[in-house]
Amino acid sequence: MGRRGAGPWLLCAAMMAAFVPATGAADNDARSWLQRMKAAATGTNYQGTLVFIAGGVISSSRVWHYRVGDNTFERLEAQDGRQQRIFRHNDEVRTVWPQSGTAVVERRETLAAWSTTPQAVDPSAADSYVVRQEGAARVAGRDAAVLVLTPRDDLRFAQRLWADQATGLMLRADVIAADGSLVESSAFSAVELGVKPQPESVLQAMRQDAGLRIVRPQQRRTTLASEGWVLARPVPGFALAGCVMLGLDAGAAEPSMLQVVFSDGLTHVSVFLEPFNAERHRSEMQAKLGATNTAMRRVGEHWLTMVGDVPPAALKQFAEALERRR
């Protein structure tokens, strides 16, 4: 789900050990839920409160999602100290930081790794996870089907998803470690489905510039090959979802950072590549917050930053597979 959460629901290791591949009609039914969840994430009109918990920190956001014809409108308002507000019309995104009086306006060439609302789980995830339906439950006062996605390797986390019985919209998502412990959780604490679309409420907010410093980062769509890079060895289960050059310096003539997004249908990994700068890139490092792992390292004359809701083993494979080609 988008970032994200709900209280500390723990899933015991014994339950995780009991997960076994489903077959036949049950397996097909579980996979059909992935199709419904994908359709609901884009086609359902809803609003509600999302709660996210990771690393002992709880945050919440109000979200609105409208679909009108071929147009998508989204709005998010953080309910904690950040006061961050995000507005989206199709691939145009405006992020407002009221405390600093700044608005970042950008066109998201790849929306795969960005979402304020429940993610669209692609049915291709069944290639990397064993999908099993595990009964039913209630989330935010609604009946939900419970799905367990157990990874087929050590490059991704298990997930437990709650899909609305009536629409298929994802209502809750738990990320589970290999030992069965909860890594992070996100859920609607309240949600209204089938609401009347109010796209103008999003568009009006996106046009309000008074009192704000507007920042428009440089960016252009590109490919790995055209920027002199190649993924020499595919990382199992992950496919290229997008590639864009980003500008870090507003005064620069050309964007200087390459962002490459990979997806396995359920989760995403972003790899950022930029020229090495000894003043800024002092030491290689790893960090973790909830399910999100980050790794930084130098590759020749470039600096790699890898971020994703995946175990460190997956980031290591991406770092070793990306090679510079001149």
MIVEXMI-541312 format. One record per residue (C-alpha): x, y, z; residue in three letters. Coordinates in pm, whole numbers, padded with zeros to 5 digits. Example, Ala and Ser with C-alpha at 12.3 -4.5 7.8 and 13.67 -1.06 7.14 Angstrom:
[[01230; -00450; 00780]; "ALA"],
[[01367; -00106; 00714]; "SER"],
//
This chain:
[[00000; 00000; 00000]; "MET"],
[[00108; 00358; -00016]; "GLY"],
[[00306; 00489; 00282]; "ARG"],
[[00113; 00355; 00479]; "ARG"],
[[-00008; 00124; 00827]; "GLY"],
[[-00226; 00011; 01124]; "ALA"],
[[-00163; -00134; 01467]; "GLY"],
[[00093; -00400; 01554]; "PRO"],
[[-00076; -00715; 01433]; "TRP"],
[[00172; -01000; 01479]; "LEU"],
[[00170; -01318; 01274]; "LEU"],
[[00334; -01607; 01454]; "CYS"],
[[00615; -01815; 01307]; "ALA"],
[[00411; -02130; 01345]; "ALA"],
[[00148; -01994; 01110]; "MET"],
[[00411; -01899; 00853]; "MET"],
[[00561; -02247; 00872]; "ALA"],
[[00224; -02392; 00784]; "ALA"],
[[00204; -02208; 00449]; "PHE"],
[[00206; -02461; 00163]; "VAL"],
[[00153; -02412; -00211]; "PRO"],
[[-00210; -02423; -00316]; "ALA"],
[[-00316; -02616; -00623]; "THR"],
[[-00616; -02663; -00848]; "GLY"],
[[-00933; -02458; -00803]; "ALA"],
[[-00814; -02301; -00476]; "ALA"],
[[-00495; -02177; -00643]; "ASP"],
[[-00689; -02030; -00937]; "ASN"],
[[-00930; -01858; -00700]; "ASP"],
[[-00642; -01702; -00507]; "ALA"],
[[-00485; -01574; -00829]; "ARG"],
[[-00817; -01431; -00942]; "SER"],
[[-00810; -01211; -00632]; "TRP"],
[[-00489; -01053; -00761]; "LEU"],
[[-00676; -00957; -01078]; "GLN"],
[[-00958; -00804; -00875]; "ARG"],
[[-00715; -00613; -00653]; "MET"],
[[-00537; -00470; -00956]; "LYS"],
[[-00863; -00351; -01111]; "ALA"],
[[-00994; -00207; -00782]; "ALA"],
[[-00677; -00010; -00708]; "ALA"],
[[-00727; 00199; -01021]; "THR"],
[[-01101; 00186; -01088]; "GLY"],
[[-01263; 00228; -00744]; "THR"],
[[-01358; 00568; -00601]; "ASN"],
[[-01287; 00584; -00229]; "TYR"],
[[-01165; 00794; 00061]; "GLN"],
[[-01043; 00704; 00407]; "GLY"],
[[-00767; 00707; 00666]; "THR"],
[[-00457; 00492; 00621]; "LEU"],
[[-00245; 00401; 00920]; "VAL"],
[[00113; 00282; 00882]; "PHE"],
[[00340; 00122; 01142]; "ILE"],
[[00709; 00040; 01098]; "ALA"],
[[01003; 00039; 01335]; "GLY"],
[[00781; 00128; 01629]; "GLY"],
[[00660; 00446; 01455]; "VAL"],
[[00293; 00497; 01372]; "ILE"],
[[00172; 00752; 01118]; "SER"],
[[-00156; 00816; 00944]; "SER"],
[[-00282; 00992; 00633]; "SER"],
[[-00613; 01089; 00484]; "ARG"],
[[-00645; 00970; 00125]; "VAL"],
[[-00886; 01034; -00162]; "TRP"],
[[-00887; 00843; -00492]; "HIS"],
[[-01113; 00923; -00787]; "TYR"],
[[-01136; 00767; -01132]; "ARG"],
[[-01324; 00965; -01398]; "VAL"],
[[-01306; 00815; -01745]; "GLY"],
[[-00938; 00770; -01825]; "ASP"],
[[-00828; 01022; -01560]; "ASN"],
[[-00702; 00944; -01210]; "THR"],
[[-00709; 01198; -00927]; "PHE"],
[[-00548; 01140; -00587]; "GLU"],
[[-00496; 01342; -00273]; "ARG"],
[[-00306; 01262; 00044]; "LEU"],
[[-00273; 01466; 00363]; "GLU"],
[[-00033; 01344; 00631]; "ALA"],
[[-00187; 01358; 00976]; "GLN"],
[[00144; 01365; 01167]; "ASP"],
[[00411; 01634; 01212]; "GLY"],
[[00525; 01636; 00849]; "ARG"],
[[00204; 01805; 00728]; "GLN"],
[[00293; 01676; 00383]; "GLN"],
[[00027; 01701; 00114]; "ARG"],
[[00041; 01517; -00218]; "ILE"],
[[-00187; 01575; -00515]; "PHE"],
[[-00187; 01369; -00832]; "ARG"],
[[-00361; 01402; -01168]; "HIS"],
[[-00255; 01108; -01384]; "ASN"],
[[00127; 01130; -01396]; "ASP"],
[[00149; 01491; -01273]; "GLU"],
[[00229; 01506; -00901]; "VAL"],
[[00253; 01805; -00666]; "ARG"],
[[00404; 01758; -00319]; "THR"],
[[00348; 02048; -00079]; "VAL"],
[[00555; 02102; 00235]; "TRP"],
[[00363; 02374; 00430]; "PRO"],
[[00630; 02413; 00699]; "GLN"],
[[00891; 02523; 00445]; "SER"],
[[00646; 02684; 00203]; "GLY"],
[[00769; 02464; -00081]; "THR"],
[[00584; 02276; -00354]; "ALA"],
[[00762; 02021; -00574]; "VAL"],
[[00590; 01977; -00911]; "VAL"],
[[00697; 01683; -01125]; "GLU"],
[[00579; 01442; -01385]; "ARG"],
[[00622; 01087; -01259]; "ARG"],
[[00744; 00902; -01566]; "GLU"],
[[00717; 00579; -01368]; "THR"],
[[00444; 00558; -01107]; "LEU"],
[[00534; 00199; -01026]; "ALA"],
[[00740; 00287; -00720]; "ALA"],
[[00518; 00568; -00599]; "TRP"],
[[00177; 00545; -00445]; "SER"],
[[-00019; 00725; -00177]; "THR"],
[[-00300; 00472; -00194]; "THR"],
[[-00335; 00091; -00199]; "PRO"],
[[-00106; -00059; -00458]; "GLN"],
[[-00222; -00244; -00765]; "ALA"],
[[-00093; -00598; -00722]; "VAL"],
[[-00011; -00737; -01064]; "ASP"],
[[-00111; -01101; -01120]; "PRO"],
[[00248; -01162; -01238]; "SER"],
[[00339; -01166; -00867]; "ALA"],
[[00219; -01528; -00866]; "ALA"],
[[00542; -01615; -01053]; "ASP"],
[[00753; -01509; -00753]; "SER"],
[[00515; -01592; -00468]; "TYR"],
[[00298; -01888; -00373]; "VAL"],
[[-00050; -01734; -00345]; "VAL"],
[[-00291; -01887; -00097]; "ARG"],
[[-00631; -01774; 00026]; "GLN"],
[[-00661; -01798; 00403]; "GLU"],
[[-01020; -01745; 00508]; "GLY"],
[[-01187; -01411; 00575]; "ALA"],
[[-01174; -01125; 00825]; "ALA"],
[[-01301; -00769; 00875]; "ARG"],
[[-01104; -00449; 00820]; "VAL"],
[[-01244; -00100; 00880]; "ALA"],
[[-01589; -00251; 00921]; "GLY"],
[[-01580; -00433; 00587]; "ARG"],
[[-01566; -00804; 00501]; "ASP"],
[[-01234; -00902; 00346]; "ALA"],
[[-01068; -01207; 00192]; "ALA"],
[[-00725; -01283; 00340]; "VAL"],
[[-00444; -01378; 00100]; "LEU"],
[[-00096; -01499; 00188]; "VAL"],
[[00188; -01450; -00060]; "LEU"],
[[00488; -01663; 00036]; "THR"],
[[00810; -01586; -00157]; "PRO"],
[[00971; -01860; -00364]; "ARG"],
[[01322; -01733; -00275]; "ASP"],
[[01505; -01506; -00028]; "ASP"],
[[01483; -01193; -00247]; "LEU"],
[[01148; -01074; -00115]; "ARG"],
[[00932; -01068; 00198]; "PHE"],
[[00614; -01264; 00256]; "ALA"],
[[00299; -01055; 00261]; "GLN"],
[[-00048; -01101; 00401]; "ARG"],
[[-00314; -00901; 00220]; "LEU"],
[[-00676; -00824; 00301]; "TRP"],
[[-00896; -00759; -00007]; "ALA"],
[[-01245; -00612; 00016]; "ASP"],
[[-01498; -00885; -00062]; "GLN"],
[[-01727; -00652; -00257]; "ALA"],
[[-01475; -00462; -00469]; "THR"],
[[-01134; -00628; -00434]; "GLY"],
[[-00969; -00309; -00298]; "LEU"],
[[-00673; -00382; -00072]; "MET"],
[[-00772; -00284; 00282]; "LEU"],
[[-00465; -00398; 00471]; "ARG"],
[[-00115; -00531; 00400]; "ALA"],
[[00133; -00690; 00639]; "ASP"],
[[00496; -00750; 00546]; "VAL"],
[[00633; -01061; 00719]; "ILE"],
[[00996; -01154; 00787]; "ALA"],
[[01137; -01502; 00727]; "ALA"],
[[01101; -01583; 01099]; "ASP"],
[[00730; -01496; 01090]; "GLY"],
[[00758; -01163; 01272]; "SER"],
[[00580; -00853; 01150]; "LEU"],
[[00808; -00611; 00963]; "VAL"],
[[00552; -00342; 00889]; "GLU"],
[[00178; -00306; 00849]; "SER"],
[[-00056; -00068; 00670]; "SER"],
[[-00435; -00058; 00681]; "ALA"],
[[-00743; 00153; 00650]; "PHE"],
[[-00880; 00244; 00991]; "SER"],
[[-01183; 00390; 00813]; "ALA"],
[[-01282; 00383; 00446]; "VAL"],
[[-01576; 00478; 00223]; "GLU"],
[[-01606; 00303; -00114]; "LEU"],
[[-01806; 00412; -00414]; "GLY"],
[[-01795; 00781; -00318]; "VAL"],
[[-01889; 01052; -00566]; "LYS"],
[[-01575; 01169; -00751]; "PRO"],
[[-01462; 01524; -00676]; "GLN"],
[[-01176; 01576; -00922]; "PRO"],
[[-01196; 01955; -00900]; "GLU"],
[[-01093; 01940; -00533]; "SER"],
[[-00763; 01790; -00650]; "VAL"],
[[-00716; 02020; -00950]; "LEU"],
[[-00785; 02336; -00749]; "GLN"],
[[-00523; 02236; -00491]; "ALA"],
[[-00272; 02171; -00769]; "MET"],
[[-00324; 02525; -00903]; "ARG"],
[[-00269; 02706; -00572]; "GLN"],
[[00075; 02867; -00589]; "ASP"],
[[00024; 03168; -00360]; "ALA"],
[[00291; 03184; -00088]; "GLY"],
[[00474; 02876; -00215]; "LEU"],
[[00820; 02840; -00365]; "ARG"],
[[00765; 02619; -00671]; "ILE"],
[[01036; 02367; -00754]; "VAL"],
[[01024; 02180; -01085]; "ARG"],
[[01297; 01914; -01097]; "PRO"],
[[01445; 01836; -01436]; "GLN"],
[[01363; 01494; -01573]; "GLN"],
[[01347; 01301; -01897]; "ARG"],
[[01253; 00947; -01987]; "ARG"],
[[01542; 00728; -02096]; "THR"],
[[01676; 00371; -02103]; "THR"],
[[01957; 00190; -01927]; "LEU"],
[[02142; 00128; -02251]; "ALA"],
[[02127; 00490; -02371]; "SER"],
[[02280; 00603; -02040]; "GLU"],
[[02564; 00350; -02069]; "GLY"],
[[02440; 00088; -01823]; "TRP"],
[[02330; -00273; -01850]; "VAL"],
[[02176; -00524; -01610]; "LEU"],
[[02427; -00798; -01688]; "ALA"],
[[02243; -01064; -01488]; "ARG"],
[[01865; -01048; -01437]; "PRO"],
[[01752; -01045; -01075]; "VAL"],
[[01501; -01336; -01049]; "PRO"],
[[01139; -01225; -01057]; "GLY"],
[[01207; -00853; -01117]; "PHE"],
[[01128; -00676; -01444]; "ALA"],
[[01221; -00325; -01553]; "LEU"],
[[00929; -00090; -01478]; "ALA"],
[[01075; 00248; -01574]; "GLY"],
[[01387; 00454; -01629]; "CYS"],
[[01424; 00833; -01595]; "VAL"],
[[01699; 01094; -01563]; "MET"],
[[01650; 01333; -01270]; "LEU"],
[[01802; 01676; -01211]; "GLY"],
[[01936; 01744; -00860]; "LEU"],
[[02075; 02091; -00929]; "ASP"],
[[01821; 02344; -01052]; "ALA"],
[[02096; 02533; -01234]; "GLY"],
[[02234; 02232; -01418]; "ALA"],
[[02198; 02212; -01795]; "ALA"],
[[02110; 01843; -01791]; "GLU"],
[[01968; 01595; -01536]; "PRO"],
[[02250; 01401; -01370]; "SER"],
[[02088; 01118; -01170]; "MET"],
[[01946; 00804; -01329]; "LEU"],
[[01655; 00632; -01153]; "GLN"],
[[01572; 00277; -01257]; "VAL"],
[[01265; 00103; -01114]; "VAL"],
[[01220; -00275; -01104]; "PHE"],
[[00904; -00462; -00998]; "SER"],
[[00804; -00820; -00922]; "ASP"],
[[00434; -00737; -00940]; "GLY"],
[[00400; -00682; -00566]; "LEU"],
[[00699; -00479; -00451]; "THR"],
[[00951; -00246; -00614]; "HIS"],
[[01319; -00158; -00606]; "VAL"],
[[01453; 00182; -00711]; "SER"],
[[01817; 00214; -00812]; "VAL"],
[[01968; 00564; -00832]; "PHE"],
[[02295; 00612; -01021]; "LEU"],
[[02492; 00938; -01018]; "GLU"],
[[02851; 01053; -01070]; "PRO"],
[[03068; 00990; -00764]; "PHE"],
[[03133; 01300; -00552]; "ASN"],
[[03390; 01255; -00274]; "ALA"],
[[03242; 01542; -00071]; "GLU"],
[[02892; 01395; -00063]; "ARG"],
[[02956; 01023; -00097]; "HIS"],
[[03182; 00958; 00198]; "ARG"],
[[03121; 00593; 00286]; "SER"],
[[02920; 00293; 00177]; "GLU"],
[[02629; 00216; 00408]; "MET"],
[[02312; 00019; 00470]; "GLN"],
[[01995; 00131; 00649]; "ALA"],
[[01656; -00014; 00732]; "LYS"],
[[01315; 00122; 00831]; "LEU"],
[[01037; -00131; 00851]; "GLY"],
[[01047; -00334; 00532]; "ALA"],
[[01242; -00068; 00344]; "THR"],
[[01611; -00144; 00304]; "ASN"],
[[01860; 00106; 00162]; "THR"],
[[02214; 00036; 00043]; "ALA"],
[[02476; 00273; -00096]; "MET"],
[[02801; 00184; -00265]; "ARG"],
[[03055; 00309; -00516]; "ARG"],
[[03086; 00148; -00859]; "VAL"],
[[03382; 00291; -01047]; "GLY"],
[[03316; 00661; -01099]; "GLU"],
[[02950; 00630; -01000]; "HIS"],
[[02751; 00611; -00677]; "TRP"],
[[02462; 00366; -00643]; "LEU"],
[[02173; 00411; -00400]; "THR"],
[[01927; 00120; -00388]; "MET"],
[[01594; 00141; -00205]; "VAL"],
[[01319; -00117; -00181]; "GLY"],
[[01082; -00313; 00042]; "ASP"],
[[01302; -00620; -00003]; "VAL"],
[[01567; -00804; 00200]; "PRO"],
[[01931; -00686; 00168]; "PRO"],
[[02007; -00994; -00047]; "ALA"],
[[01796; -00849; -00328]; "ALA"],
[[01972; -00511; -00320]; "LEU"],
[[02307; -00691; -00328]; "LYS"],
[[02208; -00872; -00646]; "GLN"],
[[02109; -00548; -00816]; "PHE"],
[[02438; -00385; -00716]; "ALA"],
[[02638; -00676; -00858]; "GLU"],
[[02430; -00703; -01178]; "ALA"],
[[02445; -00337; -01288]; "LEU"],
[[02751; -00274; -01502]; "GLU"],
[[02883; 00033; -01677]; "ARG"],
[[02915; 00003; -02054]; "ARG"],
[[03078; 00273; -02264]; "ARG"],
//
